[in-house]
């Protein structure tokens, strides 16, 4: 059976089948489709957000490292020392409470034959870098570099 429609342009826009043999279709559940689209968009946005946050964490770590180098450089340049520090060599900063200033020397806290002076407090180990900045050296790095020298 065929339903007669006099306007063929309207035939494509009707919400229901116009012929008996026309394919069956059901109305689309718009809310479900919107929910699916929003969920997919959220998943993609979360992946992108996580990727950006990983990059931001790397940049923040680099910024903290750079700030630590600048702080160490300022401490060394304000310290008292009477030699020309070499690039790549490890030095040690002590705070001398008698003069109220930092002192840069070559001896670490465990390298004194007669012990660290009473008025000195060990601050940190530093290394002069190629760009004349100073980096704080961790204790593990000091131990491994002293083993390599022996």
ABEGO torsion letter per residue (X at the ends): XBBBBABAAAAAABABBABAABBBBBBBBAAAAAAAAAAAAAAAAAAAAAAAAAAAAAAAAAAAAAAAAAAAAAAAAABBBABBBBBGBBBBBBBBAAAGBBBBBABBAAABAAEBBAABBBABBBBBBAAGBBBBBBAAAAAAAAAAAX
